[in-house]
Amino acid sequence: MPIRLTYPKYSMKTIQHQFVEYIPEHIQEGILYISMPFATAVHKCVCGCATEVVTPLSPKDWQLTFDGKTVTLAPSIGNWKFKCRSHYWIKKSQVKFEKKHPDERAKNAAGKALKSKKSQLVAKIQTLNIFRPHKQGK
């Protein structure tokens, strides 16, 4: 059974950004606070649940791109430990929600790869004729 992620109708489609030295004590919805001195970005979950999301910025964690007007965070943000389990991308200050849980996508991809390998193996076996043909009439 696929794991489908659903989001409330009031979930955000865009997010604003503010470069700050320190992350404010009170985080406002719809704003991505970016602290370059602390290499951290913080925002409230864009699904509407208002849980604070902390994304450390580093080559091993998230990367931030600022083009002078908009921000992009990569990779995607997966809030698997939150009650909402939301999964989304922030690209050019636009929020793009994922419809499937990545575990489900990985499972589907693995299943497709297995079917493909099985098909290739069956085709190879058929071309090698390593099995005796079935005798008809028995």
C-alpha positions in Angstrom: 0.0 0.0 0.0 1.6 3.3 -1.0 2.2 5.9 1.6 0.5 9.0 0.4 1.3 12.3 2.0 -1.6 14.8 2.2 -1.3 18.4 3.1 -3.9 20.9 4.4 -5.4 23.3 1.9 -3.8 26.2 3.8 -0.2 24.9 3.2 2.2 27.5 1.8 3.1 27.8 -1.8 5.9 30.5 -1.4 8.2 31.4 1.4 10.0 34.7 2.1 13.5 34.9 3.5 15.4 37.0 5.9 19.2 37.0 6.5 19.8 37.4 10.2 22.8 37.1 12.5 20.8 35.3 15.2 17.6 33.3 14.7 14.7 35.1 16.4 13.1 33.7 19.5 9.7 33.8 17.8 9.6 32.3 14.3 6.9 33.7 12.0 5.1 31.4 9.5 6.2 32.0 5.9 9.7 33.2 6.6 12.9 31.3 6.2 15.4 32.8 8.6 19.0 32.4 7.4 22.0 32.9 9.7 25.2 32.7 7.7 27.4 33.2 10.8 25.8 30.0 12.3 25.3 28.2 9.0 21.7 27.5 9.8 18.3 28.2 8.3 15.1 27.9 10.3 11.4 28.1 9.4 8.0 26.9 10.5 6.9 23.8 8.6 5.1 24.9 5.5 2.3 22.3 5.8 0.7 24.5 8.4 1.5 22.5 11.5 3.8 25.3 12.7 6.6 23.0 13.9 10.0 24.7 13.7 12.3 23.1 11.1 16.1 23.6 11.5 18.3 23.0 8.5 22.0 23.1 9.1 23.9 24.5 6.1 27.0 22.5 5.1 28.2 20.3 2.2 27.0 17.3 4.1 23.6 18.8 5.1 21.6 21.4 3.2 23.0 23.9 0.6 21.5 27.3 0.3 21.5 29.2 -3.0 20.6 32.9 -3.1 20.2 34.5 -6.6 19.7 38.0 -5.3 15.9 37.7 -5.1 15.0 34.1 -4.2 16.4 31.2 -2.1 16.7 27.5 -2.8 17.4 24.8 -0.2 18.7 21.5 -1.3 18.1 18.6 -0.9 14.4 18.4 0.0 13.1 18.8 3.5 11.6 15.6 4.9 10.0 16.1 8.3 9.7 12.3 9.0 9.8 12.7 12.8 7.1 15.3 12.9 3.4 14.4 13.2 2.7 15.9 9.8 5.5 13.9 8.0 5.6 16.6 5.4 8.1 16.4 2.5 8.8 19.4 0.3 11.4 21.4 -1.7 12.1 25.1 -1.5 13.2 26.2 -5.0 13.5 29.8 -5.9 11.3 30.6 -2.8 8.5 28.4 -4.1 7.4 25.4 -2.0 6.9 22.2 -4.0 5.3 19.3 -2.0 6.1 15.7 -2.7 3.1 13.4 -3.0 4.9 10.2 -1.9 7.0 9.3 1.0 10.6 8.6 -0.2 10.6 5.1 1.4 7.7 4.3 -1.0 9.5 5.9 -3.9 12.6 3.8 -3.1 10.5 0.7 -2.7 8.9 1.3 -6.1 12.2 2.0 -7.8 13.7 -1.2 -6.2 10.7 -3.2 -7.4 11.1 -1.8 -11.0 14.8 -2.6 -10.9 14.1 -6.1 -9.8 11.5 -6.7 -12.5 13.9 -5.3 -15.1 16.7 -7.6 -13.9 14.4 -10.6 -13.9 13.2 -9.8 -17.4 16.8 -9.5 -18.6 17.7 -12.8 -16.9 14.7 -14.6 -18.4 15.6 -13.2 -21.9 19.3 -14.3 -21.5 18.2 -17.8 -20.3 15.9 -18.1 -23.3 18.6 -17.2 -25.7 21.0 -19.7 -24.1 18.5 -22.6 -24.3 19.9 -24.1 -21.2 16.6 -25.8 -20.3 15.1 -28.8 -22.1 12.0 -28.1 -24.0 8.8 -29.4 -22.5 7.5 -32.5 -24.2 3.9 -32.0 -25.2 1.3 -34.6 -24.6 2.3 -35.7 -21.1 
